[in-house]
Amino acid sequence: MNYIKNILKTPLFKITSLNSASVLVRIAGGLLASKMIALFIGPAGMALTGNLRNFLTGLDSFSTLGFQNGIIKYTAENSKDNVKLYRTLATIFISIFFTILLLSAILLLLSGYWEEWIFGTGEYVWVFKVLAFSLPWYTGNLIFMAVLNGLGKYKQVIGINIWGNAAGVILSAFLIWKLGVTGAFLGLILYPALLFLFSFYLLYRTFPRFPFLRWRYFDYSILRGLLSYSQMALVSAVFGPVVYLSIRNNLMDNFSPNEAGLWESISRISTFYLMFVTTLLTVYFLPNLSMSKSNIETRTVFRKYYKGIVPVFVLGLAAIYFLRYFIIRILFSAEFLPMEKLFFWQLLGDFFKVCSLILGYELFAKKLTRTFIITEIMSFVVLYFSSKYLISIYGSEGAVMAHAFTYFVYLAVLVVYFRKKYN
């Protein structure tokens, strides 16, 4: 009994509980949006929205210069020293301001090119024009949230996610209901602007009038340090969307848009339950890894993750597998039932992925740039070629087989690397 009470009192349990509430709201919103897409657009529409999601993922990294994890690390390290903190924040905000101006211009002027690459229909040029004007709010929210994470404001960050995502859910569902595919696209682009309002308010309360926004605080040495995170994040931003777009287009060209939609749907389900782990890693484990000064402290953080998070995740995966038929019927429609065959390999791949995530975050926390880039490129190369081969034999099932194989290889490589480094 005392053991259970001690667990309930730990900061990790408290943050996990709050994080679970936030993630449940995000999942509820994502599930509602998926249901609306399934009913009003179908598998083909699911594939189109998947293409835009991949593009937005890459744009996230470019618009923030890949600084997000670096922001958390530098803010956490300098949170007790106002001068160093102001230099860090000034460098971040000024650099990203000019980056947003450049990217917005590129999106606006080359909107036709982006439409051809992402959709290839000629119907959705307007998407990239809208995105060009919403990019400041979109990126601003990402930066504000990273700063708040670094300052250790876990409760406030999770609160923003809850209220912002609840508002985004209502907006997205309404737009999909009224406008179909157009509404789905608008929902993806506009809901981060709602989160911006919440995160801006909280950051402004933390730093009234933003006293760090002065040229004199801009520090090139901090910028150089942050750019090492750019290298890591931009590798993922470039290779990730390209590989996932190629998988989706492979399925669409050689099988059907519906087959691509089934793969996109299982990927969306995966994204929902992985939120529990990824958000917890960002708000709790990454700052702790960043502040760990010795191998013993780092191993303690690893131990918390593997003993406290992974076993619960495995139980969740088992429940999802045995309830997969009901999940498909509830979340989508009878048209998506062929997706049932994809669950085993997707869940297996996600198990390997979750086991490897804490190791990948350690590469960020300790700024092991070269190792991160090598392992990240390796994983994308493995995913690209294994999916190309397996899809030709098994269709959409081959895509999830490739997912499982890739993360098994990635986990094995990181385990070998860290055993040598920390033993």
N, C-alpha and C positions, 0 to 999 in steps of 0.2 A: 504493500500500500504506500509506504514511504517512497519507494522507487518511482511509482507512478506520479506521486505528488511532486517529486523532484523534477521529473520530466516536464510536468505542466508548468513549472516555474522557470524553465530555461528560456533565454532569449530566443533560441532557435524555434522552440515550440510556439511562442507567442507570435513571432514573425510569420511562421508557417501558417498559423491559424488565420491571421489577417490576410496573408497572401492568398490563401484558399478562397476567402470570401471575394477578393478581387478577381481571381481567376474564374470563379464560378459565374460572376457577372459577365466577364468577357466571353466565356464559353456559351452562356445562355444567349448572348447577342450573336455570336458566330453561328450557333445552331439555328437560331431564328432566321438569320440571313440565308443560311444554307437551305433551310426548308422553303423559304420564299423563292430562292433561285430554282430549286428542284421543281416547285409547282408551276412557276411562271415562265421559266426559261429552259429548264431541262439540262441533261448532261452536256450538250454542246455549249450552252451558256456558261456552265460551270468551268469548262475549259477556257473560254474567253476571259472570264474574271481571273482565272489562275494565271494567265499570261500577264495581265495588268499587275497582279500581286507580285509576280517575280520582278517586273520592271520597277515597281515601287520599292522593293527590298534593296535593289541595287542603288536606286536613287537616294534612299536613306543614307547609305554609306558615303556616297559622293557629296551630298549636300552638307553632311556633318564632317566631311573630310576624314571619316573613319575615326573621329576623336572620342566616340561615346565611352568606350571602356577606359581610355586614357583620361577622360574627364573625371570619371569615378575615382580612378587611382590617385590623380594629382589633387583633386579636391579633398579626398579622404586624408591624404598625407599632410596637406597644408591647412586643414580646417581650424587648427589652433593658433595659426599665425596670420593675422589679417593682412600684413604686407605681402607675404607670399601668396596668400589666397587671392588678393586683388590682382596681382600680376597674372596669376593663372587664369582667372575669369576674364580679365581684359583681353589677354592673348586669344582665348577661345572665342569670345564674342566678336571681336574685330575681324579675326580671320574668317569666321563663318559668315559674317555679314557680306563681305565681298564675294565669297564663294556662292552664296545664294543669288546675288545679283547676276553673276556670270551664268549660272545654271538656268535661271529663269529665262534669260535671253536666249540661250541655246534651245530650251524647250519650245519657246515661242517661235523662233525663226526656223527651226527644223522639225516642226510638228508633223509635217507630211512624211518625212523620213521615218520618225519614230512610229507613226501609225502603220506604215508599210512593214516595218520590222516586227512589231509586236502583234498586229492583227492581220495585216495584209488584205483588208477589205476596202479601204478608202472611205469608210463610213464614220470613223471615230477620230478624225483629226482634232475635233473640238476638245477631246479628252486631255490632250497635251497642252492645249492653250489654257484650259481651266487650271490644270496642274501648275503651269508657269506662274499664275497669279496667286495660287494658294500655297506655293512652296515656302514662303517665309513663315507662315503659321505652322505648316507641317514640320519644318525643320526646327523652328523655335521650340516647339513642344519637346522634341527629342533631346535638345540641348538642356532645357530647363530641368527635365526629369533626371538627366544624368548628373547635373549639379546637385540636385536635391538628394539623389542616391548617395553621392559622395559625401554629403554633409551628414549622412546617417539618419535622414528624416524618413525612416521606413514607413511609419504610420501615415504620414501625409502623402507620400508617393502612392501608397496603396489606396488611400482615400480618393486621390485624383483619378486613379484607374477605375475605381468603382463608379463614381459619379459621371466621369467623362464617357466611359464605355456604355453606361446605361442610357445616356443621352444619344450616343452614337447609334445604339441598337434601334431606338425608336425612329431616328432619322433614316437609317438604312432600310429598315423594313418598310417604311412609308414610301420611300423612293422606288424600291423594287416593285412594290404593289402597284404604284401608279405608272412607272416608266419602264419596267422590265430591265433589259440589259443596260440601258442608259442610266437607270436609277441605281443599278448595282455599281456601275463605274463611279457615279457621283458620290455614292455612299463611301466607297473606298478612299476617295480623294478628300472629301469634306469633313469626315468625322474627326480626323486629327486636329482640325481647326477648333473643334469644341474642347478637346483636351488642352489646347494651347491656352484657352481662357482660364482654366483651372490652374495649370502649372504656372502661368504668368502671375496670377494673383498670389500664389503661395511664395514664389521667389521674390516678388516685390515686398511682401511682408517680411521676408528674411533680410532683404537688402533694400530698405526704403530709398527710392530715387536712384538706385543702382550706382553707388559711389565708386565702383571699380571701373566704370565705363569712361576711362580717361586715357589719352594716348600715352601719357607718361608711365602708365603701368604696363604697357605692351612690352613683352620680353621675348627676344628672339631665341634665347636658350630654352625657354619653356616650349616655344613653337617647335624647335628641333626635336625635343623629347616627345612631343605629341605626334610628330610626323612619323615616328616609328610605329605608332598605333595605326596611322593612316595606311602604311604599307600592309599591315596585317589585315585591316578591315577591307581595304580596296581589292585585295586579292579575292576575297570572298564575294565582294560586290561585282567584280568583273566575271569571274568564273561561274559563280552560282547561278545567276539568271540565264546565262548562255547555255549551261548544261541542262537546266530544268526546262528551258524553252525548247531545246533540241529533243529532249525526251517526249515532251508533249506534242511537238510537231511530227516526230517520228510516228507516234501512235495515230495522229490525225491523218497523216499522208498514207501510211501503209495499212491501217485498219479502218478507223472511223472517228469522227469527232466524239461520238458517244463513248468509245473506248478510252479516249483521252480524258473525257469527263469522269469516267469511273476512277481512273488513277488520280485525278485532281480531287475527287471526293474523299478517297481514303487518305490522301495527303492532308486534307482539311481536318478530318477527324483526328489525325495524328497531331496536327498543330494545336488543336484544342487541349488535349490532355498533356501535351508537352509544356504548355504554358505554366502548369504547376511547378515544373522543375526549372524552366528557363528564367521565369521571373524571380524565383527564389534565389537562383544563382546570381542574378544581377543585383538584387537589392540586399542580399545578405552575404553570400559566399565570396563574391568578387572583392568587396571592400575588405573582408577579413583576410583573404589571400594577399591583397595588396599591402596590408599592415603586418603580415607575418615576416619576422626578421630572421628566423632560423628554420632549418629543416624540421626540427621537432614541432614548431608551431604550424608549419605547413602540413605536416603529416596529421596533426590534430584536426585541422580543418577537413582534410580528406576523410578522416575516420568518421567525423560527424556526418558527412555526406553519405558515405557508403553504408553506415549503420542506421542512420535516421531517415534517409530519403529513398535510397534504391529499393529496400525491401517493400516499402509501402507502394512504390511505383509498380513493382512486379505483381503485387496483388491486384492492383488496378488493371494491369494488362490482362491478367487471367480473367477478370470479370468481363472486360470488354470482349475478349475472344468468345466466351461462352454465350454472351448476349448479342453477338454480332447481327443476327437476323433481325432481332427486335430494334436494334440501333438503326439499321438501314431503313426499316419501315417507319420508324418514328421521325428520323431526321430528314429522310428524303422521300422516296416513293417507290412503288413496285418496279418502276423502270430501272432503278438502281440495284436491284437484287443480285445481278451478276457480280457485283462488287464483293460479295461474301467470300469469294475465293482468294481475295487479296489480303485478308486480315492477318493470316498467320505470318507471312513474310514481312509485312509492314510492322507488326508488333515485335517480331524478333529483331528487326533492324533498329527499332526505337529503343529496345532494351540495350543493345550495344551502344547506341548513340548516347543514352543517358549515362551509362557507365563511363563513357569517354569525355562527357561534357566538362566535368570538374577539372580534368587534366588539361583540356583545351583552354579553360579559363585561367589556369595557372600560367600558361604561356603568355596570356595577356597581362596578368597581374605582375609577373616578373620581367615583362618586356623581352621575352625570348623570341625576337622577331624572326631570325633566320629559321629556327626550328618550326615556328608556326607556319611560315610561308611554304616551306618544303612539305610539311605534312598536309597542309590544306590543298596545295596543288596536286599532291599525290592522290588525295581522296577524290578530288574532282575528276582526275584522269581515270581512276579506277571506276568511278560511277559512270562516266561517259562511255567507256568501251564495254564495260560489263552490261550496261543497259542496252547498248546497241546490239550486242550479241544475243542477250536473253530475250529482248523484245521480239527479235526476228523469229524466235522459236515459240515463245509463250504469250506474246501480246502484252497486255497491261500487267499480267502476272509477272512477266519478266522484269518489268520496271521495279516492282517491289522486291523481287529476288535480288536485283542489283543493289537496291538500297540496303538490304540486310548484309550482303557480302561486303559492300564498301565500308560500313561502320564496324564490321568485325575486323577487317584489315586495319582500319584507323585506330581502333581500340588497342589492338595487339602492338602496333608500332609505338603508341604513346606509353603503354605499360612497360615495354622494354626500355624506352628512353628514360622514364622517371625512376625506374628501378636502379639504373646506373647512376642517375644524378643524385638521388636522395638516400641511397644505401651506403 
